[in-house]
Each structure stands twice: as C-alpha cells, then as structure tokens.
Amino acid sequence: MIAPVLPRLQSRFDIGVAEAADDAEIRELLRRSPIPGQISVTFEREPNFLESCRIRGDFVQVGIGRDRRTGKLVGLGTRSIAPAFINGQPAPLGYLSDLRVDGPYRGGTLLARGYQFLRRLHEDGCAQLYTTVIFNDNHAALATITSGRAGLPKYHDMGRIHCPGINIRSARPAIRAECEIHRGSKGLLPEMLQCIHRNNAHRQFAPLHTPGMFQDRWRDFRLDNFHVALRGDKVVGVLGSWDQRSFKQTRIVSYGSRLRWLVPLANALRPIAKTAAYPKPGGEVPYFYISFIAIDEDDVEVFRALLRSAYNAAVGKGYLYAMLALHERDPLLPALREYSLTPFFGRLFCVTFEDGEQAFSQLDGRVPYLEAATF
C-alpha cells in the first residue's frame, strides 16, 4: 500500500506525500532529470510511478515538492520500508531513492526543505536505519547530501557497489560445479526460499522474502525465471532473471565524447555477432536484472554455473545487458571477470537521524547486499 498522506509543509515550496493525481507529473520530472556520466540516462517508470514502487515493500511514501508560485512539480524523493536482515536478524529497514530536483531549483532551499519533511516522516518510528545508493558519476549528489550540512541526516559510507552491465553476446559453454542446474518451479519454491533466507541472513541489509511476495509483489517475475542449483535434493544456490521493462525503463540521453564515436562502430559490427545494438539517444536500453542471488557458503563455482545459465538463457532474446549489484567485498564478485562488462559503480550509504546512530554503531562486519532490481 502507499503510506498515508501527511499535511504539506508551507513555504515557497509546497511539500507533501504524493497522491495518484500527481503520478503523471512525477513521471515527467523523471524524464527531464538525467543521471550524468559517460552514458547519461534517465530512469523512468511508465506507465505508473506509484504502482511501480510496490516492489520496494508494503510501506512507501513518495515525497514531492511544488513551486507554490507556479504549481509546478520540481522535486521528488521516495522513502520505503521493508523487512530485511540487520546483523542476521529480521528488522524493518528503510530505503531512500528517486531523489530528483529540477534543474533551476538545484542549489536552492528545496533540498533542505525536503529533508525537513523526511525528518517529519521519520518520526513515525517505522525504521531506525536507511540505505541508499548514489552512483559514482553523480558528483553533485555525492558532494551535497553527504556533506554533513546542518539539517541533513548522516550518510555513512559503506563502500563501493559494483553495478556492471554484463554484455550479452554469443552463448558460452555451460559450467559444471558439482551440482545440477534447474529452472524454478512451485514445487521447488519452499527450498528456494529457505536457501535465500539462510544466505540473506549472512548479508547486511539483504531483504527478507516470503512466499506471498512471489505471488503479488514481484511484477513480471515468474518462478521459472529462477535458476536453481541442486546437490541431490538440496537447493544450494539460486538467482533470478527479472525483466522489468513493462514498468521501469532506462533511456539513453547522451553518450560521452569517447563513446559517441565508438557506439556507431560497435553497432556496425553487431549484426555479425547477432547481438542487440546500443540504443541511439532517446532509445530505451534492453536489459534485465540478475536478482535474488543466494549461494550457500559463497561457493563461487555454484554462482558461476548459475550466472552462466542465466546468461545463456538470455542470448538471442534482444537483451543488451544483464544488470546486477555486488558489494566490493562480496566473495562472489570475481566471477564477473569471465564476462565482457560495461562498468557502472555506486556508493552504498547507511543513512541515520539521531535516533539511529546507536543502531548504526552496532552493525557488524557482514558483507552488504541490496537487490539491484529495487534501486
């Protein structure tokens, strides 16, 4: 459900929680808010932004800011809360995302007012800790909201997140890892969830999943999208392939100076390799997410076998990339070296207000894990 609406703050900006009537303007703000980098993109949510937020949990608040003089929607930020593992125990965990400030309003007071509103929302006591990911090339966001400026919550740097695109090219030999690879099914679901549960408990911030989530929350994800590693009758690893393009899109705005010349050359060679072409500016990127990664004992060979199964299943389907996210300390990360990658990086932060500082200080050294599919 979308969380209840609170009264709007009154200032030059009218700030409050979005309602259904705001959805079209939210989506328009996303379309005009590119994320900078060598490949500049917009992250869009057609045909319905608020509905797309359901994949982040049952509690979602979408804060919006309007210029009171014009009525124009000029700022956006999302607060969601869902059960996750903190120090191995289930607990509510917040996630902050979708921060956008329209160009002419950057550097003004809108961001500070937005954080004042976030502090008000936080007073409901639903979560002590929040996570967020800021992409490396978003220098303005990194410099501003992690600065410790008065009135902003604390952003504790938790390390680098590798978010590469695995370039989908020709099929590659299957990898054998003393296990059998199957596709997910209703009969395997209890074992798959047990595998996800026990492995997510070993990761900091990893989500807590229930059977119902695979019935009514994970839009366009079917059980046979799982790739499952079995040793005998025991599930020892899973990962999923999740195409979200029906409700969540990445669109190319522009290529950097070097890529502007390389992309046409690469596209000219693509028909020979029978692989998808890089989109022109304005085009949508065809990709899917590698999600729900859970590998017993961090067995890299099992992960390699599952990743190869997902990769080969995607060949010839028109995909350009398979996207995933692994922390810089994740022991599974070396398996990505076997593939051609389009690198993309972010930084993971744990965000706290005053009442969350003690909980942050008690975090142990588990390797963090976040679902790339819910960024």
JOKA-V501281 format. One record per pair of residues at least 4 apart in sequence whose ideal C-beta (glycine too) atoms are under 8 Angstrom apart, sorted by sequence separation. I is the first residue (numbers start at 1). GAP is how many residues later the second one is. D is the distance in Angstrom with one decimal. If there is no record, write none. Layout:
I:GAP:D
I:GAP:D
//
This chain:
9:4:7.5
10:4:7.0
11:4:7.6
18:4:4.3
22:4:5.7
23:4:6.5
24:4:6.5
25:4:6.5
26:4:6.7
27:4:6.6
28:4:6.7
29:4:5.9
36:4:5.6
37:4:7.5
45:4:4.2
48:4:6.3
49:4:6.9
56:4:5.9
67:4:7.0
85:4:6.7
101:4:5.4
102:4:7.6
109:4:5.7
110:4:6.2
111:4:6.7
112:4:6.6
113:4:6.6
114:4:6.5
115:4:6.5
116:4:6.9
117:4:6.6
118:4:6.2
119:4:7.1
134:4:5.6
138:4:6.2
139:4:6.0
140:4:6.0
141:4:5.8
142:4:5.8
143:4:6.4
148:4:7.1
184:4:5.8
185:4:7.2
188:4:5.4
189:4:6.2
190:4:6.5
191:4:6.5
192:4:6.4
193:4:6.0
194:4:6.3
195:4:6.3
196:4:5.8
197:4:6.5
198:4:7.5
199:4:7.0
209:4:5.3
211:4:7.0
212:4:6.2
213:4:4.4
214:4:5.7
221:4:5.4
230:4:6.7
244:4:4.3
245:4:5.8
255:4:3.9
256:4:6.7
257:4:7.8
258:4:6.3
259:4:5.5
261:4:7.0
262:4:5.9
263:4:6.2
264:4:6.5
265:4:7.0
266:4:6.6
269:4:6.6
270:4:7.9
279:4:2.9
295:4:5.6
299:4:6.7
300:4:6.1
301:4:6.6
302:4:6.4
303:4:6.0
304:4:6.2
305:4:6.5
306:4:6.5
307:4:6.1
308:4:6.2
309:4:6.3
310:4:6.6
311:4:7.1
313:4:7.9
326:4:4.2
352:4:3.5
356:4:5.9
357:4:6.4
358:4:6.6
359:4:7.6
370:4:7.4
371:4:7.7
9:5:7.5
18:5:7.4
35:5:6.7
66:5:6.0
67:5:5.1
85:5:6.3
86:5:4.5
101:5:5.0
105:5:4.8
106:5:7.7
122:5:7.9
144:5:7.6
147:5:7.4
184:5:7.2
201:5:7.5
209:5:7.5
212:5:7.5
213:5:6.1
230:5:6.0
231:5:5.0
255:5:4.7
270:5:5.2
279:5:6.3
295:5:7.9
298:5:7.9
314:5:4.9
328:5:7.2
336:5:6.3
352:5:5.5
370:5:7.3
8:6:5.2
9:6:4.4
34:6:4.8
35:6:5.6
54:6:7.2
66:6:6.3
84:6:7.4
85:6:7.6
136:6:7.7
148:6:7.0
182:6:7.2
200:6:3.6
229:6:7.0
230:6:7.0
254:6:7.9
270:6:7.0
279:6:5.8
296:6:7.2
326:6:6.0
327:6:7.8
8:7:5.8
9:7:7.2
34:7:6.5
35:7:7.1
45:7:4.5
53:7:4.5
66:7:5.4
67:7:5.4
83:7:5.4
84:7:6.7
86:7:6.4
134:7:5.2
145:7:6.2
174:7:7.6
199:7:7.8
200:7:6.6
214:7:7.1
228:7:5.8
229:7:5.1
270:7:4.9
279:7:7.8
295:7:5.3
326:7:4.9
352:7:7.4
8:8:3.3
18:8:6.3
34:8:5.2
35:8:6.7
65:8:7.4
66:8:6.6
83:8:7.1
84:8:7.6
134:8:5.6
184:8:6.1
200:8:6.8
229:8:3.8
255:8:5.6
270:8:7.9
295:8:4.8
314:8:6.1
352:8:5.1
7:9:7.0
33:9:6.5
53:9:6.7
64:9:5.7
65:9:5.8
83:9:6.2
84:9:3.8
101:9:5.8
146:9:4.2
200:9:7.7
214:9:6.6
228:9:7.4
229:9:7.1
6:10:6.4
32:10:7.8
50:10:7.9
65:10:3.4
82:10:7.3
83:10:7.3
101:10:6.0
145:10:6.3
228:10:5.3
267:10:4.5
276:10:5.6
293:10:7.5
326:10:7.4
350:10:5.8
5:11:6.7
6:11:5.6
31:11:5.8
64:11:6.6
65:11:7.5
81:11:5.3
82:11:6.6
134:11:7.7
146:11:7.4
197:11:7.4
227:11:6.9
267:11:5.7
295:11:7.6
311:11:6.4
5:12:4.7
30:12:6.2
50:12:6.4
63:12:7.9
64:12:5.7
81:12:7.0
134:12:7.6
197:12:7.2
226:12:5.6
227:12:5.5
266:12:6.2
310:12:6.7
4:13:7.6
30:13:6.5
31:13:6.0
49:13:7.5
63:13:7.1
81:13:5.0
82:13:7.3
196:13:5.7
226:13:7.4
227:13:7.3
350:13:7.3
3:14:7.0
5:14:6.3
30:14:5.2
62:14:7.1
63:14:4.8
80:14:6.9
81:14:7.5
226:14:5.1
227:14:7.2
30:15:6.3
62:15:7.7
63:15:7.3
79:15:6.3
80:15:5.0
225:15:5.2
263:15:4.8
62:16:5.1
63:16:6.9
79:16:7.7
193:16:6.3
225:16:5.1
27:17:6.8
61:17:7.2
78:17:7.9
79:17:6.0
80:17:7.3
193:17:7.7
225:17:6.3
290:17:7.0
27:18:5.9
60:18:6.7
61:18:4.7
78:18:7.1
193:18:6.3
26:19:7.8
27:19:6.3
30:19:7.3
60:19:7.5
61:19:7.4
77:19:6.9
78:19:4.9
221:19:6.6
60:20:4.6
77:20:7.7
78:20:4.3
290:20:6.1
348:20:5.8
59:21:6.4
77:21:6.1
190:21:7.8
221:21:5.0
321:21:6.5
325:21:7.7
327:21:6.9
27:22:5.2
56:22:7.6
59:22:4.4
76:22:5.7
77:22:4.8
96:22:7.8
189:22:6.5
220:22:7.3
348:22:6.9
26:23:4.7
57:23:5.0
59:23:7.1
76:23:7.1
77:23:7.5
130:23:7.7
132:23:7.7
220:23:6.3
26:24:7.7
56:24:4.0
57:24:6.0
58:24:7.2
76:24:4.4
136:24:7.9
218:24:7.3
220:24:6.3
23:25:6.0
53:25:6.5
57:25:3.1
75:25:6.7
76:25:8.0
189:25:7.0
219:25:7.3
23:26:5.3
56:26:6.4
57:26:7.9
75:26:5.0
220:26:5.6
252:26:7.9
255:26:7.2
288:26:6.7
23:27:5.4
53:27:6.7
74:27:7.0
75:27:6.8
131:27:7.9
219:27:7.4
220:27:7.4
252:27:4.8
254:27:5.4
74:28:4.1
133:28:5.8
135:28:7.8
219:28:6.0
251:28:7.8
252:28:7.1
253:28:6.2
307:28:6.1
311:28:7.3
252:29:5.3
253:29:7.9
303:29:4.8
20:30:6.5
72:30:7.7
74:30:7.8
75:30:6.7
133:30:8.0
252:30:6.8
74:31:4.9
251:31:6.9
252:31:5.5
288:31:6.0
293:31:7.2
300:31:6.8
304:31:4.9
18:32:6.7
94:32:7.4
251:32:6.9
252:32:7.8
286:32:5.5
287:32:5.9
290:32:5.4
300:32:6.1
303:32:5.2
94:33:4.0
111:33:6.9
251:33:5.3
252:33:6.5
286:33:5.3
287:33:5.8
288:33:7.9
289:33:7.5
290:33:6.9
291:33:7.5
293:33:7.8
298:33:4.4
92:34:5.9
93:34:6.1
96:34:5.1
106:34:7.1
111:34:7.5
119:34:7.6
189:34:6.3
192:34:6.2
250:34:7.0
251:34:7.1
286:34:5.1
287:34:4.0
288:34:5.9
289:34:5.2
290:34:3.8
298:34:6.2
300:34:6.5
304:34:7.2
75:35:5.1
92:35:4.6
94:35:6.6
95:35:6.4
96:35:7.5
97:35:6.5
116:35:6.7
118:35:7.5
188:35:7.8
249:35:5.3
250:35:4.5
285:35:6.1
286:35:7.8
287:35:6.8
288:35:7.2
289:35:6.7
300:35:5.5
26:36:7.1
62:36:7.5
74:36:6.6
75:36:7.6
93:36:6.0
94:36:3.6
95:36:5.5
96:36:4.2
97:36:7.9
115:36:5.9
192:36:6.1
249:36:7.8
285:36:6.9
287:36:5.4
331:36:7.5
77:37:5.8
93:37:7.4
94:37:7.3
95:37:6.8
112:37:7.9
115:37:5.3
186:37:6.0
250:37:7.1
295:37:6.4
330:37:5.4
26:38:6.7
57:38:7.9
67:38:7.5
93:38:6.6
115:38:7.1
185:38:5.8
188:38:7.7
329:38:4.9
56:39:6.2
75:39:5.8
79:39:6.5
112:39:5.6
184:39:4.3
185:39:6.7
245:39:7.2
293:39:7.1
330:39:7.3
22:40:8.0
112:40:7.7
184:40:5.5
188:40:5.9
195:40:4.5
327:40:5.5
56:41:7.6
77:41:7.0
183:41:4.7
184:41:6.7
194:41:7.2
195:41:7.0
245:41:7.3
279:41:7.8
327:41:4.8
22:42:5.8
79:42:5.8
99:42:6.8
184:42:2.8
195:42:6.8
196:42:6.3
245:42:7.9
274:42:7.2
276:42:5.3
278:42:6.8
327:42:6.7
79:43:8.0
86:43:6.8
183:43:6.5
184:43:7.4
191:43:7.3
192:43:5.6
195:43:5.5
276:43:6.2
277:43:7.9
326:43:7.8
17:44:5.3
18:44:4.0
29:44:5.8
183:44:6.6
184:44:5.5
191:44:4.1
244:44:7.5
276:44:4.5
17:45:6.5
18:45:7.2
28:45:7.8
29:45:7.5
65:45:5.5
81:45:5.0
182:45:7.8
183:45:6.9
243:45:4.2
244:45:6.7
275:45:7.7
325:45:6.1
17:46:6.1
18:46:4.8
29:46:8.0
30:46:7.6
81:46:4.9
99:46:7.6
181:46:6.2
182:46:4.8
192:46:5.1
242:46:6.0
243:46:7.8
325:46:7.5
16:47:7.3
17:47:7.6
26:47:6.8
29:47:5.7
181:47:7.0
188:47:6.7
241:47:5.4
242:47:4.5
325:47:3.7
2:48:6.0
15:48:6.6
16:48:6.7
25:48:4.1
65:48:6.8
181:48:6.0
182:48:6.0
241:48:7.5
324:48:5.4
15:49:7.2
65:49:6.0
180:49:7.3
181:49:7.8
240:49:7.9
241:49:6.7
242:49:4.8
323:49:5.7
15:50:4.7
26:50:6.1
179:50:4.4
180:50:4.9
240:50:7.4
241:50:7.7
325:50:7.3
2:51:7.5
14:51:7.1
15:51:7.7
22:51:6.7
63:51:6.3
79:51:7.7
179:51:6.1
180:51:7.8
239:51:5.8
240:51:4.7
13:52:4.7
14:52:4.5
177:52:7.2
179:52:5.0
239:52:7.1
240:52:4.3
13:53:6.5
178:53:6.9
239:53:6.1
13:54:6.4
14:54:5.1
63:54:5.7
184:54:7.3
238:54:6.2
239:54:4.8
12:55:7.2
13:55:6.5
43:55:8.0
63:55:6.8
238:55:7.7
239:55:7.5
3:56:5.4
12:56:6.0
184:56:7.6
238:56:5.3
1:57:5.9
3:57:6.1
11:57:7.8
12:57:7.5
179:57:6.1
237:57:6.6
1:58:7.4
2:58:5.6
3:58:4.4
63:58:7.3
179:58:7.3
237:58:4.3
1:59:7.9
2:59:7.5
236:59:7.5
237:59:6.1
2:60:7.4
15:60:7.6
61:60:5.8
236:60:4.4
13:61:7.6
13:62:7.3
237:62:6.9
236:63:7.1
239:64:7.7
237:65:4.2
226:66:7.2
229:66:7.8
236:66:5.9
237:66:6.6
33:67:4.4
59:67:6.5
239:67:4.9
30:68:7.8
33:68:8.0
237:68:7.9
238:68:7.2
239:68:6.9
33:69:7.1
237:69:5.6
241:69:4.9
30:70:6.6
32:70:7.3
29:71:5.7
32:71:8.0
239:71:6.2
241:72:6.7
29:73:6.5
229:73:4.9
241:73:6.7
131:74:5.5
229:76:6.3
293:76:7.4
229:77:5.6
228:78:7.9
227:79:4.8
292:79:7.3
291:80:5.6
241:81:7.4
291:81:6.6
227:82:4.5
289:82:8.0
290:82:7.4
291:82:4.4
209:83:7.5
227:83:5.1
289:83:5.4
289:84:4.0
227:86:7.6
200:94:6.4
199:95:3.8
13:96:7.6
196:96:6.1
198:96:7.9
199:96:6.4
12:97:7.2
13:97:5.6
199:97:6.6
11:98:7.7
15:98:5.7
37:98:7.1
196:98:4.3
198:98:7.6
15:99:6.4
37:99:8.0
38:99:7.3
195:99:5.2
13:100:5.4
35:100:6.2
37:100:3.5
16:101:7.6
36:101:5.4
37:101:7.8
195:101:6.7
11:102:5.9
15:102:4.8
35:102:7.3
36:102:6.4
35:103:6.1
36:103:7.5
170:103:6.4
9:104:6.5
17:104:7.9
36:104:8.0
169:104:5.9
170:104:7.3
170:105:7.5
169:106:5.3
9:107:6.8
168:107:6.5
9:108:5.6
167:108:7.9
168:108:7.0
9:111:7.8
93:112:6.1
88:113:4.9
6:114:6.9
88:114:7.2
6:115:7.0
85:115:5.4
85:116:5.1
87:117:7.5
85:118:6.6
86:118:7.0
90:118:5.1
85:119:7.3
86:119:7.0
85:120:7.1
84:121:5.5
85:121:5.1
84:122:6.3
85:122:7.8
165:122:6.5
177:122:7.3
84:123:5.2
85:123:6.3
178:123:7.4
179:123:5.8
83:124:7.2
84:124:5.8
166:124:7.7
177:124:3.8
181:124:5.8
82:125:6.4
83:125:4.1
177:125:5.0
181:125:6.6
82:126:7.7
175:126:7.4
179:126:6.5
177:127:6.4
177:128:4.1
181:128:4.8
175:129:4.9
176:129:6.8
244:129:6.5
175:130:4.4
174:131:7.4
242:131:5.2
175:133:4.6
174:134:6.0
173:135:7.9
174:135:7.1
172:136:6.4
174:138:7.1
172:139:6.8
172:140:6.5
171:141:4.9
168:143:7.0
171:144:4.7
166:145:6.6
170:145:6.5
171:145:8.0
205:145:8.0
168:146:5.3
169:146:7.5
168:147:6.2
168:149:8.0
168:151:4.7
168:152:6.3
167:153:7.3
168:153:6.5
167:154:6.5
168:154:6.3
165:155:7.3
166:155:6.2
165:156:3.3
166:156:4.3
165:157:7.1
166:157:7.6
165:158:5.5
166:158:7.3
164:159:7.6
204:159:6.5
163:160:6.7
164:160:7.4
204:160:7.5
163:161:7.3
55:162:6.1
163:162:4.8
204:162:4.1
206:162:7.9
54:163:6.1
55:163:6.5
162:163:6.9
203:163:5.9
204:163:6.7
205:163:5.1
206:163:4.2
55:164:6.5
161:164:5.4
162:164:5.2
202:164:6.3
203:164:5.8
204:164:4.5
205:164:6.5
206:164:7.6
207:164:6.1
54:165:7.4
161:165:7.3
162:165:7.6
202:165:7.9
203:165:6.5
204:165:7.2
205:165:6.1
161:166:5.9
162:166:6.5
203:166:3.7
52:167:7.9
160:167:7.5
161:167:7.3
207:167:7.8
159:168:6.0
160:168:4.2
159:169:5.2
200:169:6.9
159:170:6.6
166:170:7.2
162:171:6.3
169:171:6.6
164:172:6.4
167:172:6.9
166:173:4.8
167:173:4.2
162:174:7.3
166:174:7.5
167:174:6.7
166:175:6.1
167:175:6.1
165:176:6.8
164:177:4.2
165:177:4.0
164:178:6.2
164:179:5.2
165:179:6.5
164:180:5.7
162:181:7.8
163:181:4.5
162:182:8.0
163:182:6.4
162:183:6.3
163:183:5.6
161:184:6.8
160:185:5.9
161:185:4.5
160:186:7.4
161:186:6.8
160:187:6.0
161:187:5.1
159:188:7.3
160:188:7.6
55:189:7.9
158:189:7.8
159:189:5.9
157:190:6.2
158:190:4.3
157:191:7.8
158:191:6.1
133:192:7.8
157:192:6.0
158:192:5.4
156:193:6.1
155:194:4.4
156:194:4.5
52:195:4.6
155:195:7.9
156:195:7.4
51:196:7.1
52:196:5.6
155:196:5.6
156:196:6.8
154:197:7.0
153:198:5.1
154:198:5.1
48:199:7.2
153:199:5.9
154:199:7.9
47:200:7.4
153:200:5.0
46:201:7.4
45:202:6.6
45:203:5.8
46:203:6.2
146:203:6.9
154:203:7.3
44:204:7.5
45:204:7.5
156:204:6.0
43:205:7.6
44:205:4.5
142:205:7.1
43:206:7.7
44:206:7.4
43:207:5.8
44:207:5.9
42:208:7.4
41:209:5.2
42:209:4.9
135:209:7.2
136:209:4.4
159:209:7.2
161:209:7.3
163:209:6.2
41:210:6.2
135:210:7.1
136:210:6.2
158:210:5.8
41:211:6.0
42:211:5.9
135:211:4.6
136:211:6.7
40:212:7.6
41:212:6.0
134:212:6.1
163:212:7.9
39:213:6.7
40:213:4.2
133:213:4.4
134:213:5.5
40:214:4.7
133:214:7.0
39:215:8.0
40:215:7.7
133:215:5.7
134:215:6.7
39:216:5.9
40:216:7.8
132:216:7.7
133:216:7.5
38:217:7.2
39:217:7.0
131:217:6.6
132:217:5.3
38:218:3.8
131:218:7.0
34:219:4.3
37:219:7.5
131:219:5.9
132:219:5.8
31:220:7.8
34:220:7.8
38:220:7.2
39:220:6.5
130:220:7.1
131:220:7.0
38:221:5.8
129:221:5.9
130:221:4.1
129:222:7.5
130:222:7.3
129:223:6.3
128:224:7.3
130:226:7.8
128:227:6.2
129:227:5.3
128:228:4.1
129:230:5.5
122:231:5.6
128:231:4.5
129:231:6.4
119:234:6.4
131:237:7.9
133:237:6.8
131:239:6.4
133:242:5.8
41:244:7.3
96:255:6.0
94:257:7.7
86:273:7.6
87:275:7.0
87:276:6.5
86:277:7.3
87:277:5.2
88:278:7.3
97:278:6.7
87:279:7.2
95:279:7.4
37:307:8.0
55:318:7.2
56:318:5.3
55:319:5.7
//
